[in-house]
Amino acid sequence: MPRLMSVSLTEDAVRDRRKTVTRRMGWQYLTPGTRLTLCRKVMGRRKDEPLVRIVDVEVVDVRRERLDLITPQEVAAEGFPDMTPAQFVAFFCGSHAGCTPGSTITRIQWRYLGSHDTERTTA
C-alpha cells in the first residue's frame, strides 16, 4: 500500500499535474521507486473529516539539499510558477517550524501513475 503524503497547499497544481517536485523537512529515508498517494490532508483531520486521496505517484528522485539553492525552474515544479525563489524560501520557512533558508531539506521528485481522475474519499 502506498505511503500517504499531504499536498494541501498545492492541491490544484497536483490535480493539474503541474507539480512534480516537493520539498520536506523530513522524509530523508524515502527512496526512488516508492509509491505515494497524494492526499488533500493526512494528519490533523477532524474526526468526521474524510481522507481525500487525489492521485498515486512514483518517486523518481530523492536528495538532500539546502533550501536556499532552489532555482526558478524548481519553484515552478513545486507548483508555484509565479513565485521567485526568495518568495518560495520565505513561504516554506514560514510554514515549517525551525526552518531557515540555509536548512537542509529533502527534495522529492515523482511521476504520476494511473488516470487523471483517481480521487477517492475514505473515512
ChimeraX attribute file (.defattr): number of C-alpha atoms within 10 A of each C-alpha:
attribute: neighborCount
match mode: 1-to-1
recipient: residues
	/A:1	6
	/A:2	12
	/A:3	10
	/A:4	18
	/A:5	16
	/A:6	18
	/A:7	19
	/A:8	13
	/A:9	11
	/A:10	16
	/A:11	18
	/A:12	14
	/A:13	18
	/A:14	22
	/A:15	16
	/A:16	10
	/A:17	15
	/A:18	16
	/A:19	25
	/A:20	20
	/A:21	21
	/A:22	18
	/A:23	18
	/A:24	15
	/A:25	17
	/A:26	12
	/A:27	15
	/A:28	14
	/A:29	8
	/A:30	15
	/A:31	15
	/A:32	14
	/A:33	12
	/A:34	14
	/A:35	21
	/A:36	20
	/A:37	19
	/A:38	24
	/A:39	22
	/A:40	23
	/A:41	19
	/A:42	16
	/A:43	10
	/A:44	7
	/A:45	10
	/A:46	7
	/A:47	7
	/A:48	7
	/A:49	12
	/A:50	15
	/A:51	17
	/A:52	18
	/A:53	20
	/A:54	21
	/A:55	22
	/A:56	23
	/A:57	20
	/A:58	18
	/A:59	19
	/A:60	16
	/A:61	16
	/A:62	20
	/A:63	17
	/A:64	17
	/A:65	15
	/A:66	14
	/A:67	24
	/A:68	17
	/A:69	14
	/A:70	16
	/A:71	14
	/A:72	17
	/A:73	12
	/A:74	19
	/A:75	22
	/A:76	20
	/A:77	18
	/A:78	22
	/A:79	22
	/A:80	19
	/A:81	17
	/A:82	11
	/A:83	14
	/A:84	16
	/A:85	21
	/A:86	16
	/A:87	13
	/A:88	24
	/A:89	21
	/A:90	15
	/A:91	12
	/A:92	18
	/A:93	17
	/A:94	12
	/A:95	10
	/A:96	11
	/A:97	9
	/A:98	9
	/A:99	17
	/A:100	16
	/A:101	16
	/A:102	13
	/A:103	15
	/A:104	18
	/A:105	20
	/A:106	21
	/A:107	23
	/A:108	22
	/A:109	20
	/A:110	21
	/A:111	15
	/A:112	17
	/A:113	14
	/A:114	9
	/A:115	9
	/A:116	13
	/A:117	9
	/A:118	12
	/A:119	15
	/A:120	12
	/A:121	12
	/A:122	8
	/A:123	8
